[in-house]
Amino acid sequence: MFFKFFNRKKVPTWREAEERAARFLEKASLKITARNYHSRFGEIDIIAEEENIVHFVEVKATEGNYDPLERITSSKMAKITKTVEYYILKNGITKEYQIDAIVVTNGNIEWVRNIF
């Protein structure tokens, strides 16, 4: 049997997207303090610090023609929020914080601050 393979762009894996996002944040002078942080409530892709702000970052990647932020549903946001609250409580965080998203699409990176 003969298969014809088309030259299609490769969709980045979640690991590749998270690695690119982490490098992007480091270039923006943020210090990565945790990656793939898990709690019983959910998971945070990247936790980074910038001066007096802790950033909790959700990474989304696609090569499609849709907005990947639409994949952050209300139930996903609730899990992220509970995980953030747990992390803050467990680690005694007193700094301000925000929940961000980094979107990796078609080779580009966009940092969306304060998505919630």
N, C-alpha and C positions, 0 to 999 in steps of 0.2 A: 504494500500500500504506500502511496506517495503522499506526503504532506507538504504543502507549500506554506512556508513561514513568511509572514509579512513583516516588514521593518516598522514596528510600532515602538513608540516611546515606552520605556519601562516605567511603570508606576513605582515610586519609591516605597520601600517597605516601611513599616512604622519605626523600625530601628534606624534606618537611614534618615528618615524625616526628623526623628528626635535628635539624632547626632548633629544634623545640620542646624536644627533649632538651638541646641546647646552651644554650638560654635558661634552662631549669630549673637546670642545673648552675651557670651564672653567677649566678643568683639565690641559689644555695646557697653563694656565695662561692668557687667554684672558678674557676681561670683555664684557659681552653681554650688548649692549646698546639698541637694539630693536629686536623684533621678529615679523614676518609677517607684515612688513612695507608695506603699500599700498599707491600708488599715482595714479593719473589718467593714468599714463604710464604703470604701472605694479606693481609687488610685489617682495620684497626681503625677503627670509625666515629668515635669521639671519644677524644682523649687530653687529660686535664685534670689540673691540679695543685691540691692542697689541703694547705697547710702542708708537711708532710714526706712526703706520699703522692702517688704518681702513679697516676691512675685510667685504666685502659684500658676503654672503655665500648662494649659492643655494644648497638645500638638495635633493638628489635623493635616492630612496630606491627600492630594488627589491630582490626577491628570485630566479629570473630567470637566465638563462645562457646567458645573453647579457650584454653589457656595458651600464649602465644607463646614462653615459655621452652623449651617442648618442641621448638621449631624450632632450638634451639642443640644440635645433635647432637654426638656424641663426635668425629666428623671435623672439624666446625666448630670445636670447642673446641681440637683439636690444632693447627689452622691459626692460631687466635688466639694460642695459647701460643707457637708458633714465631715469630709476628710480633712479639709482645711481647718475647721474648728477643732477637730481632734488633734491635729499636728500642733496648732498654736497652744492648746491646753497642755499637751504632753511635753512640749519643749519650752514652755514658759516664754513664748514670744511676746514682747511688749511693743514691738515696732508696728507701724502701720502696715497693712497688707492690701494686695489687690489680686484679683483673678484675671489672668490674661489668656489669650490664645495666640498661637503662632500657626499660621497657615502656610503650608508648603504646596505650591501649585505651579505646574509647568516650569519648574526650575526656579521660581521666584519664592521669596519669603516675605510674609507680611506679619508684623507684630500688632495685634489688636489689644490694646490695653483696656482694663476694666470692663470685661465683657458682661459682668454681672453686678 
